[in-house]
Amino acid sequence: MPRIQLDQDVRPLSEFRSKTASFVQQVRETGRPLVITQNGRSAAVLMDVLEYEKLMERIETLEDVIQAEKQLDNNKGISHAEAKKQVLARFKR
């Protein structure tokens, strides 16, 4: 996901209300999220749907890695040889 450009991608809620369509178009074209502020503080983020889906996939992958690391720490892992054996057995079916 492209990085936020502070001079372009942070807008007050009042401006967002009056220019919603153009801000949605900006997010779609740039792929960058738009930070919406209220009373001078960040309040919400508008993101492109594809960028959001990519972000969620990354998070799910990281959660899988964390879970696997915990399992290994608790001696619930299997050796490479055993994993290979199980995978090959699935393909032989």
PyMOL Python script that loads the backbone (N, CA, C, O; Angstrom):
from pymol import cmd

cmd.read_pdbstr("""\
ATOM      1  N   MET A   1       0.856  -1.169   0.000  1.00  0.00           N
ATOM      2  CA  MET A   1       0.000   0.000   0.000  1.00  0.00           C
ATOM      3  C   MET A   1       0.901   1.231   0.000  1.00  0.00           C
ATOM      4  O   MET A   1       1.837   1.324   0.795  1.00  0.00           O
ATOM      5  N   PRO A   2       0.615   2.172  -0.893  1.00  0.00           N
ATOM      6  CA  PRO A   2       1.415   3.402  -0.903  1.00  0.00           C
ATOM      7  C   PRO A   2       1.286   4.156   0.414  1.00  0.00           C
ATOM      8  O   PRO A   2       0.248   4.115   1.075  1.00  0.00           O
ATOM      9  N   ARG A   3       2.355   4.839   0.778  1.00  0.00           N
ATOM     10  CA  ARG A   3       2.369   5.588   2.044  1.00  0.00           C
ATOM     11  C   ARG A   3       1.498   6.830   1.949  1.00  0.00           C
ATOM     12  O   ARG A   3       1.336   7.416   0.878  1.00  0.00           O
ATOM     13  N   ILE A   4       0.949   7.214   3.069  1.00  0.00           N
ATOM     14  CA  ILE A   4       0.137   8.428   3.158  1.00  0.00           C
ATOM     15  C   ILE A   4       1.028   9.645   2.920  1.00  0.00           C
ATOM     16  O   ILE A   4       2.141   9.729   3.439  1.00  0.00           O
ATOM     17  N   GLN A   5       0.524  10.574   2.135  1.00  0.00           N
ATOM     18  CA  GLN A   5       1.194  11.861   1.951  1.00  0.00           C
ATOM     19  C   GLN A   5       0.430  12.876   2.797  1.00  0.00           C
ATOM     20  O   GLN A   5      -0.702  13.240   2.482  1.00  0.00           O
ATOM     21  N   LEU A   6       1.059  13.319   3.858  1.00  0.00           N
ATOM     22  CA  LEU A   6       0.372  14.139   4.850  1.00  0.00           C
ATOM     23  C   LEU A   6      -0.245  15.404   4.273  1.00  0.00           C
ATOM     24  O   LEU A   6      -1.282  15.856   4.760  1.00  0.00           O
ATOM     25  N   ASP A   7       0.364  15.981   3.254  1.00  0.00           N
ATOM     26  CA  ASP A   7      -0.183  17.214   2.685  1.00  0.00           C
ATOM     27  C   ASP A   7      -1.389  16.975   1.791  1.00  0.00           C
ATOM     28  O   ASP A   7      -2.101  17.921   1.452  1.00  0.00           O
ATOM     29  N   GLN A   8      -1.636  15.706   1.397  1.00  0.00           N
ATOM     30  CA  GLN A   8      -2.745  15.395   0.498  1.00  0.00           C
ATOM     31  C   GLN A   8      -3.766  14.436   1.086  1.00  0.00           C
ATOM     32  O   GLN A   8      -4.919  14.426   0.655  1.00  0.00           O
ATOM     33  N   ASP A   9      -3.371  13.645   2.046  1.00  0.00           N
ATOM     34  CA  ASP A   9      -4.196  12.518   2.488  1.00  0.00           C
ATOM     35  C   ASP A   9      -4.766  12.665   3.897  1.00  0.00           C
ATOM     36  O   ASP A   9      -5.242  11.687   4.473  1.00  0.00           O
ATOM     37  N   VAL A  10      -4.725  13.848   4.449  1.00  0.00           N
ATOM     38  CA  VAL A  10      -5.341  14.111   5.754  1.00  0.00           C
ATOM     39  C   VAL A  10      -6.302  15.277   5.549  1.00  0.00           C
ATOM     40  O   VAL A  10      -5.892  16.382   5.194  1.00  0.00           O
ATOM     41  N   ARG A  11      -7.589  15.012   5.777  1.00  0.00           N
ATOM     42  CA  ARG A  11      -8.609  16.024   5.512  1.00  0.00           C
ATOM     43  C   ARG A  11      -9.613  16.094   6.653  1.00  0.00           C
ATOM     44  O   ARG A  11      -9.934  15.074   7.264  1.00  0.00           O
ATOM     45  N   PRO A  12     -10.113  17.293   6.943  1.00  0.00           N
ATOM     46  CA  PRO A  12     -11.127  17.423   7.987  1.00  0.00           C
ATOM     47  C   PRO A  12     -12.471  16.855   7.520  1.00  0.00           C
ATOM     48  O   PRO A  12     -12.766  16.818   6.325  1.00  0.00           O
ATOM     49  N   LEU A  13     -13.257  16.426   8.469  1.00  0.00           N
ATOM     50  CA  LEU A  13     -14.570  15.853   8.191  1.00  0.00           C
ATOM     51  C   LEU A  13     -15.448  16.820   7.406  1.00  0.00           C
ATOM     52  O   LEU A  13     -16.167  16.397   6.501  1.00  0.00           O
ATOM     53  N   SER A  14     -15.405  18.095   7.730  1.00  0.00           N
ATOM     54  CA  SER A  14     -16.238  19.078   7.024  1.00  0.00           C
ATOM     55  C   SER A  14     -15.904  19.114   5.528  1.00  0.00           C
ATOM     56  O   SER A  14     -16.806  19.201   4.694  1.00  0.00           O
ATOM     57  N   GLU A  15     -14.626  19.047   5.190  1.00  0.00           N
ATOM     58  CA  GLU A  15     -14.220  19.021   3.787  1.00  0.00           C
ATOM     59  C   GLU A  15     -14.602  17.691   3.140  1.00  0.00           C
ATOM     60  O   GLU A  15     -15.013  17.655   1.980  1.00  0.00           O
ATOM     61  N   PHE A  16     -14.465  16.604   3.890  1.00  0.00           N
ATOM     62  CA  PHE A  16     -14.841  15.288   3.366  1.00  0.00           C
ATOM     63  C   PHE A  16     -16.325  15.254   3.017  1.00  0.00           C
ATOM     64  O   PHE A  16     -16.710  14.701   1.987  1.00  0.00           O
ATOM     65  N   ARG A  17     -17.154  15.840   3.870  1.00  0.00           N
ATOM     66  CA  ARG A  17     -18.601  15.874   3.603  1.00  0.00           C
ATOM     67  C   ARG A  17     -18.913  16.568   2.287  1.00  0.00           C
ATOM     68  O   ARG A  17     -19.756  16.100   1.520  1.00  0.00           O
ATOM     69  N   SER A  18     -18.247  17.667   2.023  1.00  0.00           N
ATOM     70  CA  SER A  18     -18.565  18.450   0.832  1.00  0.00           C
ATOM     71  C   SER A  18     -17.904  17.907  -0.438  1.00  0.00           C
ATOM     72  O   SER A  18     -18.330  18.242  -1.544  1.00  0.00           O
ATOM     73  N   LYS A  19     -16.871  17.074  -0.294  1.00  0.00           N
ATOM     74  CA  LYS A  19     -16.138  16.575  -1.466  1.00  0.00           C
ATOM     75  C   LYS A  19     -15.991  15.052  -1.444  1.00  0.00           C
ATOM     76  O   LYS A  19     -14.985  14.514  -1.907  1.00  0.00           O
ATOM     77  N   THR A  20     -16.984  14.374  -0.914  1.00  0.00           N
ATOM     78  CA  THR A  20     -16.887  12.920  -0.739  1.00  0.00           C
ATOM     79  C   THR A  20     -16.525  12.205  -2.029  1.00  0.00           C
ATOM     80  O   THR A  20     -15.593  11.401  -2.043  1.00  0.00           O
ATOM     81  N   ALA A  21     -17.236  12.478  -3.104  1.00  0.00           N
ATOM     82  CA  ALA A  21     -16.998  11.778  -4.366  1.00  0.00           C
ATOM     83  C   ALA A  21     -15.563  11.977  -4.860  1.00  0.00           C
ATOM     84  O   ALA A  21     -14.932  11.032  -5.332  1.00  0.00           O
ATOM     85  N   SER A  22     -15.055  13.197  -4.752  1.00  0.00           N
ATOM     86  CA  SER A  22     -13.687  13.432  -5.238  1.00  0.00           C
ATOM     87  C   SER A  22     -12.657  12.743  -4.352  1.00  0.00           C
ATOM     88  O   SER A  22     -11.627  12.286  -4.847  1.00  0.00           O
ATOM     89  N   PHE A  23     -12.917  12.661  -3.051  1.00  0.00           N
ATOM     90  CA  PHE A  23     -11.981  11.965  -2.169  1.00  0.00           C
ATOM     91  C   PHE A  23     -12.010  10.453  -2.405  1.00  0.00           C
ATOM     92  O   PHE A  23     -10.967   9.800  -2.352  1.00  0.00           O
ATOM     93  N   VAL A  24     -13.186   9.898  -2.662  1.00  0.00           N
ATOM     94  CA  VAL A  24     -13.275   8.467  -2.993  1.00  0.00           C
ATOM     95  C   VAL A  24     -12.496   8.210  -4.277  1.00  0.00           C
ATOM     96  O   VAL A  24     -11.764   7.225  -4.370  1.00  0.00           O
ATOM     97  N   GLN A  25     -12.644   9.070  -5.248  1.00  0.00           N
ATOM     98  CA  GLN A  25     -11.896   8.925  -6.510  1.00  0.00           C
ATOM     99  C   GLN A  25     -10.393   9.024  -6.269  1.00  0.00           C
ATOM    100  O   GLN A  25      -9.621   8.263  -6.851  1.00  0.00           O
ATOM    101  N   GLN A  26      -9.977   9.951  -5.419  1.00  0.00           N
ATOM    102  CA  GLN A  26      -8.553  10.096  -5.091  1.00  0.00           C
ATOM    103  C   GLN A  26      -7.999   8.808  -4.496  1.00  0.00           C
ATOM    104  O   GLN A  26      -6.918   8.357  -4.875  1.00  0.00           O
ATOM    105  N   VAL A  27      -8.739   8.223  -3.569  1.00  0.00           N
ATOM    106  CA  VAL A  27      -8.298   6.983  -2.920  1.00  0.00           C
ATOM    107  C   VAL A  27      -8.201   5.857  -3.946  1.00  0.00           C
ATOM    108  O   VAL A  27      -7.253   5.072  -3.920  1.00  0.00           O
ATOM    109  N   ARG A  28      -9.169   5.776  -4.841  1.00  0.00           N
ATOM    110  CA  ARG A  28      -9.141   4.733  -5.876  1.00  0.00           C
ATOM    111  C   ARG A  28      -7.949   4.912  -6.810  1.00  0.00           C
ATOM    112  O   ARG A  28      -7.280   3.938  -7.157  1.00  0.00           O
ATOM    113  N   GLU A  29      -7.682   6.142  -7.214  1.00  0.00           N
ATOM    114  CA  GLU A  29      -6.601   6.403  -8.166  1.00  0.00           C
ATOM    115  C   GLU A  29      -5.220   6.227  -7.550  1.00  0.00           C
ATOM    116  O   GLU A  29      -4.325   5.672  -8.188  1.00  0.00           O
ATOM    117  N   THR A  30      -5.038   6.686  -6.329  1.00  0.00           N
ATOM    118  CA  THR A  30      -3.702   6.656  -5.715  1.00  0.00           C
ATOM    119  C   THR A  30      -3.428   5.369  -4.952  1.00  0.00           C
ATOM    120  O   THR A  30      -2.274   4.970  -4.792  1.00  0.00           O
ATOM    121  N   GLY A  31      -4.490   4.717  -4.481  1.00  0.00           N
ATOM    122  CA  GLY A  31      -4.313   3.547  -3.636  1.00  0.00           C
ATOM    123  C   GLY A  31      -3.930   3.907  -2.210  1.00  0.00           C
ATOM    124  O   GLY A  31      -3.786   3.031  -1.356  1.00  0.00           O
ATOM    125  N   ARG A  32      -3.764   5.210  -1.954  1.00  0.00           N
ATOM    126  CA  ARG A  32      -3.395   5.653  -0.610  1.00  0.00           C
ATOM    127  C   ARG A  32      -4.644   5.874   0.220  1.00  0.00           C
ATOM    128  O   ARG A  32      -5.654   6.347  -0.301  1.00  0.00           O
ATOM    129  N   PRO A  33      -4.595   5.543   1.496  1.00  0.00           N
ATOM    130  CA  PRO A  33      -5.742   5.825   2.373  1.00  0.00           C
ATOM    131  C   PRO A  33      -5.868   7.317   2.642  1.00  0.00           C
ATOM    132  O   PRO A  33      -4.909   8.074   2.493  1.00  0.00           O
ATOM    133  N   LEU A  34      -7.049   7.718   3.034  1.00  0.00           N
ATOM    134  CA  LEU A  34      -7.336   9.096   3.389  1.00  0.00           C
ATOM    135  C   LEU A  34      -7.699   9.132   4.875  1.00  0.00           C
ATOM    136  O   LEU A  34      -8.616   8.437   5.314  1.00  0.00           O
ATOM    137  N   VAL A  35      -6.985   9.935   5.629  1.00  0.00           N
ATOM    138  CA  VAL A  35      -7.269  10.091   7.050  1.00  0.00           C
ATOM    139  C   VAL A  35      -8.237  11.254   7.208  1.00  0.00           C
ATOM    140  O   VAL A  35      -7.983  12.357   6.726  1.00  0.00           O
ATOM    141  N   ILE A  36      -9.337  10.999   7.880  1.00  0.00           N
ATOM    142  CA  ILE A  36     -10.348  12.024   8.112  1.00  0.00           C
ATOM    143  C   ILE A  36     -10.245  12.464   9.564  1.00  0.00           C
ATOM    144  O   ILE A  36     -10.256  11.644  10.481  1.00  0.00           O
ATOM    145  N   THR A  37     -10.145  13.769   9.753  1.00  0.00           N
ATOM    146  CA  THR A  37     -10.007  14.300  11.101  1.00  0.00           C
ATOM    147  C   THR A  37     -11.305  14.955  11.550  1.00  0.00           C
ATOM    148  O   THR A  37     -12.115  15.409  10.743  1.00  0.00           O
ATOM    149  N   GLN A  38     -11.471  14.987  12.860  1.00  0.00           N
ATOM    150  CA  GLN A  38     -12.621  15.654  13.465  1.00  0.00           C
ATOM    151  C   GLN A  38     -12.097  16.396  14.686  1.00  0.00           C
ATOM    152  O   GLN A  38     -11.462  15.805  15.559  1.00  0.00           O
ATOM    153  N   ASN A  39     -12.363  17.671  14.736  1.00  0.00           N
ATOM    154  CA  ASN A  39     -11.848  18.516  15.808  1.00  0.00           C
ATOM    155  C   ASN A  39     -10.327  18.428  15.920  1.00  0.00           C
ATOM    156  O   ASN A  39      -9.774  18.430  17.020  1.00  0.00           O
ATOM    157  N   GLY A  40      -9.664  18.350  14.773  1.00  0.00           N
ATOM    158  CA  GLY A  40      -8.207  18.338  14.735  1.00  0.00           C
ATOM    159  C   GLY A  40      -7.540  17.022  15.082  1.00  0.00           C
ATOM    160  O   GLY A  40      -6.315  16.954  15.179  1.00  0.00           O
ATOM    161  N   ARG A  41      -8.329  15.975  15.272  1.00  0.00           N
ATOM    162  CA  ARG A  41      -7.766  14.662  15.620  1.00  0.00           C
ATOM    163  C   ARG A  41      -8.216  13.627  14.610  1.00  0.00           C
ATOM    164  O   ARG A  41      -9.314  13.725  14.063  1.00  0.00           O
ATOM    165  N   SER A  42      -7.384  12.646  14.360  1.00  0.00           N
ATOM    166  CA  SER A  42      -7.758  11.594  13.424  1.00  0.00           C
ATOM    167  C   SER A  42      -8.997  10.868  13.944  1.00  0.00           C
ATOM    168  O   SER A  42      -9.097  10.547  15.128  1.00  0.00           O
ATOM    169  N   ALA A  43      -9.949  10.613  13.023  1.00  0.00           N
ATOM    170  CA  ALA A  43     -11.211   9.994  13.428  1.00  0.00           C
ATOM    171  C   ALA A  43     -11.542   8.754  12.619  1.00  0.00           C
ATOM    172  O   ALA A  43     -12.182   7.833  13.128  1.00  0.00           O
ATOM    173  N   ALA A  44     -11.108   8.718  11.347  1.00  0.00           N
ATOM    174  CA  ALA A  44     -11.446   7.584  10.488  1.00  0.00           C
ATOM    175  C   ALA A  44     -10.452   7.512   9.328  1.00  0.00           C
ATOM    176  O   ALA A  44      -9.714   8.457   9.050  1.00  0.00           O
ATOM    177  N   VAL A  45     -10.463   6.359   8.665  1.00  0.00           N
ATOM    178  CA  VAL A  45      -9.610   6.156   7.499  1.00  0.00           C
ATOM    179  C   VAL A  45     -10.469   5.606   6.367  1.00  0.00           C
ATOM    180  O   VAL A  45     -11.228   4.655   6.555  1.00  0.00           O
ATOM    181  N   LEU A  46     -10.342   6.211   5.195  1.00  0.00           N
ATOM    182  CA  LEU A  46     -11.014   5.726   3.993  1.00  0.00           C
ATOM    183  C   LEU A  46      -9.964   5.027   3.153  1.00  0.00           C
ATOM    184  O   LEU A  46      -8.931   5.606   2.815  1.00  0.00           O
ATOM    185  N   MET A  47     -10.245   3.751   2.814  1.00  0.00           N
ATOM    186  CA  MET A  47      -9.279   2.961   2.044  1.00  0.00           C
ATOM    187  C   MET A  47      -9.927   2.392   0.801  1.00  0.00           C
ATOM    188  O   MET A  47     -11.135   2.159   0.760  1.00  0.00           O
ATOM    189  N   ASP A  48      -9.098   2.170  -0.220  1.00  0.00           N
ATOM    190  CA  ASP A  48      -9.527   1.454  -1.407  1.00  0.00           C
ATOM    191  C   ASP A  48      -9.837   0.005  -1.012  1.00  0.00           C
ATOM    192  O   ASP A  48      -9.129  -0.581  -0.193  1.00  0.00           O
ATOM    193  N   VAL A  49     -10.879  -0.561  -1.586  1.00  0.00           N
ATOM    194  CA  VAL A  49     -11.304  -1.913  -1.213  1.00  0.00           C
ATOM    195  C   VAL A  49     -10.201  -2.944  -1.490  1.00  0.00           C
ATOM    196  O   VAL A  49      -9.955  -3.816  -0.657  1.00  0.00           O
ATOM    197  N   LEU A  50      -9.543  -2.854  -2.635  1.00  0.00           N
ATOM    198  CA  LEU A  50      -8.485  -3.824  -2.943  1.00  0.00           C
ATOM    199  C   LEU A  50      -7.323  -3.714  -1.966  1.00  0.00           C
ATOM    200  O   LEU A  50      -6.768  -4.728  -1.544  1.00  0.00           O
ATOM    201  N   GLU A  51      -6.954  -2.491  -1.605  1.00  0.00           N
ATOM    202  CA  GLU A  51      -5.883  -2.302  -0.631  1.00  0.00           C
ATOM    203  C   GLU A  51      -6.288  -2.851   0.734  1.00  0.00           C
ATOM    204  O   GLU A  51      -5.459  -3.421   1.444  1.00  0.00           O
ATOM    205  N   TYR A  52      -7.553  -2.683   1.105  1.00  0.00           N
ATOM    206  CA  TYR A  52      -8.062  -3.224   2.364  1.00  0.00           C
ATOM    207  C   TYR A  52      -7.975  -4.753   2.358  1.00  0.00           C
ATOM    208  O   TYR A  52      -7.545  -5.360   3.338  1.00  0.00           O
ATOM    209  N   GLU A  53      -8.388  -5.368   1.245  1.00  0.00           N
ATOM    210  CA  GLU A  53      -8.331  -6.830   1.155  1.00  0.00           C
ATOM    211  C   GLU A  53      -6.899  -7.335   1.255  1.00  0.00           C
ATOM    212  O   GLU A  53      -6.643  -8.342   1.915  1.00  0.00           O
ATOM    213  N   LYS A  54      -5.964  -6.648   0.606  1.00  0.00           N
ATOM    214  CA  LYS A  54      -4.550  -7.033   0.702  1.00  0.00           C
ATOM    215  C   LYS A  54      -4.061  -6.930   2.144  1.00  0.00           C
ATOM    216  O   LYS A  54      -3.351  -7.807   2.636  1.00  0.00           O
ATOM    217  N   LEU A  55      -4.448  -5.854   2.805  1.00  0.00           N
ATOM    218  CA  LEU A  55      -4.049  -5.658   4.202  1.00  0.00           C
ATOM    219  C   LEU A  55      -4.587  -6.773   5.088  1.00  0.00           C
ATOM    220  O   LEU A  55      -3.869  -7.290   5.944  1.00  0.00           O
ATOM    221  N   MET A  56      -5.850  -7.145   4.887  1.00  0.00           N
ATOM    222  CA  MET A  56      -6.448  -8.211   5.686  1.00  0.00           C
ATOM    223  C   MET A  56      -5.746  -9.547   5.429  1.00  0.00           C
ATOM    224  O   MET A  56      -5.539 -10.323   6.361  1.00  0.00           O
ATOM    225  N   GLU A  57      -5.382  -9.821   4.183  1.00  0.00           N
ATOM    226  CA  GLU A  57      -4.651 -11.056   3.869  1.00  0.00           C
ATOM    227  C   GLU A  57      -3.306 -11.088   4.583  1.00  0.00           C
ATOM    228  O   GLU A  57      -2.900 -12.124   5.109  1.00  0.00           O
ATOM    229  N   ARG A  58      -2.613  -9.946   4.600  1.00  0.00           N
ATOM    230  CA  ARG A  58      -1.326  -9.873   5.301  1.00  0.00           C
ATOM    231  C   ARG A  58      -1.500 -10.139   6.791  1.00  0.00           C
ATOM    232  O   ARG A  58      -0.713 -10.864   7.399  1.00  0.00           O
ATOM    233  N   ILE A  59      -2.527  -9.552   7.365  1.00  0.00           N
ATOM    234  CA  ILE A  59      -2.785  -9.745   8.793  1.00  0.00           C
ATOM    235  C   ILE A  59      -3.073 -11.211   9.087  1.00  0.00           C
ATOM    236  O   ILE A  59      -2.553 -11.763  10.057  1.00  0.00           O
ATOM    237  N   GLU A  60      -3.897 -11.845   8.256  1.00  0.00           N
ATOM    238  CA  GLU A  60      -4.220 -13.257   8.457  1.00  0.00           C
ATOM    239  C   GLU A  60      -2.972 -14.123   8.352  1.00  0.00           C
ATOM    240  O   GLU A  60      -2.806 -15.069   9.123  1.00  0.00           O
ATOM    241  N   THR A  61      -2.096 -13.807   7.407  1.00  0.00           N
ATOM    242  CA  THR A  61      -0.849 -14.558   7.263  1.00  0.00           C
ATOM    243  C   THR A  61       0.024 -14.394   8.503  1.00  0.00           C
ATOM    244  O   THR A  61       0.581 -15.368   9.008  1.00  0.00           O
ATOM    245  N   LEU A  62       0.140 -13.171   8.989  1.00  0.00           N
ATOM    246  CA  LEU A  62       0.932 -12.929  10.192  1.00  0.00           C
ATOM    247  C   LEU A  62       0.348 -13.640  11.408  1.00  0.00           C
ATOM    248  O   LEU A  62       1.093 -14.146  12.248  1.00  0.00           O
ATOM    249  N   GLU A  63      -0.975 -13.683  11.508  1.00  0.00           N
ATOM    250  CA  GLU A  63      -1.608 -14.404  12.614  1.00  0.00           C
ATOM    251  C   GLU A  63      -1.309 -15.900  12.518  1.00  0.00           C
ATOM    252  O   GLU A  63      -1.099 -16.558  13.537  1.00  0.00           O
ATOM    253  N   ASP A  64      -1.290 -16.436  11.302  1.00  0.00           N
ATOM    254  CA  ASP A  64      -0.937 -17.850  11.116  1.00  0.00           C
ATOM    255  C   ASP A  64       0.500 -18.110  11.558  1.00  0.00           C
ATOM    256  O   ASP A  64       0.784 -19.122  12.198  1.00  0.00           O
ATOM    257  N   VAL A  65       1.400 -17.196  11.217  1.00  0.00           N
ATOM    258  CA  VAL A  65       2.807 -17.356  11.609  1.00  0.00           C
ATOM    259  C   VAL A  65       2.936 -17.310  13.129  1.00  0.00           C
ATOM    260  O   VAL A  65       3.655 -18.116  13.719  1.00  0.00           O
ATOM    261  N   ILE A  66       2.244 -16.373  13.756  1.00  0.00           N
ATOM    262  CA  ILE A  66       2.286 -16.266  15.224  1.00  0.00           C
ATOM    263  C   ILE A  66       1.767 -17.540  15.871  1.00  0.00           C
ATOM    264  O   ILE A  66       2.355 -18.041  16.829  1.00  0.00           O
ATOM    265  N   GLN A  67       0.657 -18.067  15.343  1.00  0.00           N
ATOM    266  CA  GLN A  67       0.094 -19.307  15.892  1.00  0.00           C
ATOM    267  C   GLN A  67       1.074 -20.462  15.704  1.00  0.00           C
ATOM    268  O   GLN A  67       1.250 -21.273  16.613  1.00  0.00           O
ATOM    269  N   ALA A  68       1.710 -20.547  14.546  1.00  0.00           N
ATOM    270  CA  ALA A  68       2.673 -21.615  14.299  1.00  0.00           C
ATOM    271  C   ALA A  68       3.862 -21.510  15.249  1.00  0.00           C
ATOM    272  O   ALA A  68       4.341 -22.522  15.761  1.00  0.00           O
ATOM    273  N   GLU A  69       4.336 -20.294  15.484  1.00  0.00           N
ATOM    274  CA  GLU A  69       5.455 -20.104  16.401  1.00  0.00           C
ATOM    275  C   GLU A  69       5.088 -20.534  17.818  1.00  0.00           C
ATOM    276  O   GLU A  69       5.900 -21.136  18.521  1.00  0.00           O
ATOM    277  N   LYS A  70       3.870 -20.225  18.231  1.00  0.00           N
ATOM    278  CA  LYS A  70       3.416 -20.648  19.566  1.00  0.00           C
ATOM    279  C   LYS A  70       3.349 -22.168  19.656  1.00  0.00           C
ATOM    280  O   LYS A  70       3.730 -22.756  20.667  1.00  0.00           O
ATOM    281  N   GLN A  71       2.862 -22.797  18.593  1.00  0.00           N
ATOM    282  CA  GLN A  71       2.788 -24.257  18.586  1.00  0.00           C
ATOM    283  C   GLN A  71       4.184 -24.867  18.663  1.00  0.00           C
ATOM    284  O   GLN A  71       4.398 -25.849  19.373  1.00  0.00           O
ATOM    285  N   LEU A  72       5.127 -24.287  17.934  1.00  0.00           N
ATOM    286  CA  LEU A  72       6.494 -24.795  17.987  1.00  0.00           C
ATOM    287  C   LEU A  72       7.096 -24.606  19.379  1.00  0.00           C
ATOM    288  O   LEU A  72       7.810 -25.476  19.877  1.00  0.00           O
ATOM    289  N   ASP A  73       6.805 -23.465  20.000  1.00  0.00           N
ATOM    290  CA  ASP A  73       7.304 -23.208  21.350  1.00  0.00           C
ATOM    291  C   ASP A  73       6.756 -24.230  22.348  1.00  0.00           C
ATOM    292  O   ASP A  73       7.406 -24.540  23.346  1.00  0.00           O
ATOM    293  N   ASN A  74       5.561 -24.748  22.075  1.00  0.00           N
ATOM    294  CA  ASN A  74       4.923 -25.728  22.963  1.00  0.00           C
ATOM    295  C   ASN A  74       5.163 -27.163  22.499  1.00  0.00           C
ATOM    296  O   ASN A  74       4.437 -28.082  22.880  1.00  0.00           O
ATOM    297  N   ASN A  75       6.190 -27.339  21.674  1.00  0.00           N
ATOM    298  CA  ASN A  75       6.568 -28.663  21.160  1.00  0.00           C
ATOM    299  C   ASN A  75       5.419 -29.362  20.446  1.00  0.00           C
ATOM    300  O   ASN A  75       5.277 -30.581  20.544  1.00  0.00           O
ATOM    301  N   LYS A  76       4.599 -28.599  19.731  1.00  0.00           N
ATOM    302  CA  LYS A  76       3.501 -29.190  18.986  1.00  0.00           C
ATOM    303  C   LYS A  76       3.789 -29.229  17.493  1.00  0.00           C
ATOM    304  O   LYS A  76       2.898 -29.491  16.685  1.00  0.00           O
ATOM    305  N   GLY A  77       5.029 -28.968  17.138  1.00  0.00           N
ATOM    306  CA  GLY A  77       5.418 -29.001  15.733  1.00  0.00           C
ATOM    307  C   GLY A  77       5.817 -30.403  15.314  1.00  0.00           C
ATOM    308  O   GLY A  77       5.945 -31.303  16.143  1.00  0.00           O
ATOM    309  N   ILE A  78       6.010 -30.572  14.022  1.00  0.00           N
ATOM    310  CA  ILE A  78       6.500 -31.855  13.498  1.00  0.00           C
ATOM    311  C   ILE A  78       7.748 -31.585  12.669  1.00  0.00           C
ATOM    312  O   ILE A  78       7.984 -30.457  12.234  1.00  0.00           O
ATOM    313  N   SER A  79       8.525 -32.601  12.460  1.00  0.00           N
ATOM    314  CA  SER A  79       9.759 -32.443  11.704  1.00  0.00           C
ATOM    315  C   SER A  79       9.451 -32.208  10.228  1.00  0.00           C
ATOM    316  O   SER A  79       8.351 -32.481   9.748  1.00  0.00           O
ATOM    317  N   HIS A  80      10.449 -31.698   9.532  1.00  0.00           N
ATOM    318  CA  HIS A  80      10.301 -31.466   8.098  1.00  0.00           C
ATOM    319  C   HIS A  80       9.989 -32.780   7.382  1.00  0.00           C
ATOM    320  O   HIS A  80       9.135 -32.827   6.498  1.00  0.00           O
ATOM    321  N   ALA A  81      10.681 -33.832   7.767  1.00  0.00           N
ATOM    322  CA  ALA A  81      10.480 -35.138   7.131  1.00  0.00           C
ATOM    323  C   ALA A  81       9.039 -35.618   7.315  1.00  0.00           C
ATOM    324  O   ALA A  81       8.430 -36.134   6.378  1.00  0.00           O
ATOM    325  N   GLU A  82       8.496 -35.446   8.525  1.00  0.00           N
ATOM    326  CA  GLU A  82       7.123 -35.871   8.790  1.00  0.00           C
ATOM    327  C   GLU A  82       6.132 -35.010   8.006  1.00  0.00           C
ATOM    328  O   GLU A  82       5.153 -35.526   7.467  1.00  0.00           O
ATOM    329  N   ALA A  83       6.380 -33.717   7.942  1.00  0.00           N
ATOM    330  CA  ALA A  83       5.491 -32.823   7.176  1.00  0.00           C
ATOM    331  C   ALA A  83       5.495 -33.208   5.708  1.00  0.00           C
ATOM    332  O   ALA A  83       4.442 -33.258   5.072  1.00  0.00           O
ATOM    333  N   LYS A  84       6.669 -33.478   5.173  1.00  0.00           N
ATOM    334  CA  LYS A  84       6.783 -33.876   3.765  1.00  0.00           C
ATOM    335  C   LYS A  84       6.041 -35.179   3.513  1.00  0.00           C
ATOM    336  O   LYS A  84       5.366 -35.334   2.495  1.00  0.00           O
ATOM    337  N   LYS A  85       6.171 -36.106   4.441  1.00  0.00           N
ATOM    338  CA  LYS A  85       5.488 -37.396   4.329  1.00  0.00           C
ATOM    339  C   LYS A  85       3.971 -37.209   4.294  1.00  0.00           C
ATOM    340  O   LYS A  85       3.285 -37.835   3.487  1.00  0.00           O
ATOM    341  N   GLN A  86       3.451 -36.349   5.169  1.00  0.00           N
ATOM    342  CA  GLN A  86       2.006 -36.102   5.224  1.00  0.00           C
ATOM    343  C   GLN A  86       1.499 -35.424   3.952  1.00  0.00           C
ATOM    344  O   GLN A  86       0.432 -35.769   3.445  1.00  0.00           O
ATOM    345  N   VAL A  87       2.259 -34.466   3.441  1.00  0.00           N
ATOM    346  CA  VAL A  87       1.848 -33.761   2.216  1.00  0.00           C
ATOM    347  C   VAL A  87       1.847 -34.721   1.036  1.00  0.00           C
ATOM    348  O   VAL A  87       0.904 -34.732   0.245  1.00  0.00           O
ATOM    349  N   LEU A  88       2.887 -35.520   0.912  1.00  0.00           N
ATOM    350  CA  LEU A  88       2.951 -36.468  -0.201  1.00  0.00           C
ATOM    351  C   LEU A  88       1.843 -37.510  -0.113  1.00  0.00           C
ATOM    352  O   LEU A  88       1.324 -37.953  -1.138  1.00  0.00           O
ATOM    353  N   ALA A  89       1.486 -37.896   1.083  1.00  0.00           N
ATOM    354  CA  ALA A  89       0.394 -38.869   1.262  1.00  0.00           C
ATOM    355  C   ALA A  89      -0.930 -38.274   0.776  1.00  0.00           C
ATOM    356  O   ALA A  89      -1.753 -38.995   0.211  1.00  0.00           O
ATOM    357  N   ARG A  90      -1.141 -37.016   0.977  1.00  0.00           N
ATOM    358  CA  ARG A  90      -2.368 -36.362   0.495  1.00  0.00           C
ATOM    359  C   ARG A  90      -2.443 -36.361  -1.028  1.00  0.00           C
ATOM    360  O   ARG A  90      -3.521 -36.515  -1.603  1.00  0.00           O
ATOM    361  N   PHE A  91      -1.298 -36.187  -1.677  1.00  0.00           N
ATOM    362  CA  PHE A  91      -1.280 -36.144  -3.140  1.00  0.00           C
ATOM    363  C   PHE A  91      -1.468 -37.522  -3.762  1.00  0.00           C
ATOM    364  O   PHE A  91      -1.898 -37.622  -4.911  1.00  0.00           O
ATOM    365  N   LYS A  92      -1.158 -38.572  -3.033  1.00  0.00           N
ATOM    366  CA  LYS A  92      -1.279 -39.931  -3.564  1.00  0.00           C
ATOM    367  C   LYS A  92      -2.711 -40.418  -3.586  1.00  0.00           C
ATOM    368  O   LYS A  92      -3.008 -41.414  -4.245  1.00  0.00           O
ATOM    369  N   ARG A  93      -3.597 -39.752  -2.892  1.00  0.00           N
ATOM    370  CA  ARG A  93      -5.001 -40.188  -2.807  1.00  0.00           C
ATOM    371  C   ARG A  93      -5.701 -40.077  -4.112  1.00  0.00           C
ATOM    372  O   ARG A  93      -6.884 -40.403  -4.209  1.00  0.00           O
TER     373      ARG A  93
END
""", "prot")
cmd.dss("prot")
cmd.show_as("cartoon", "prot")
cmd.util.cbc("prot")
cmd.orient("prot")
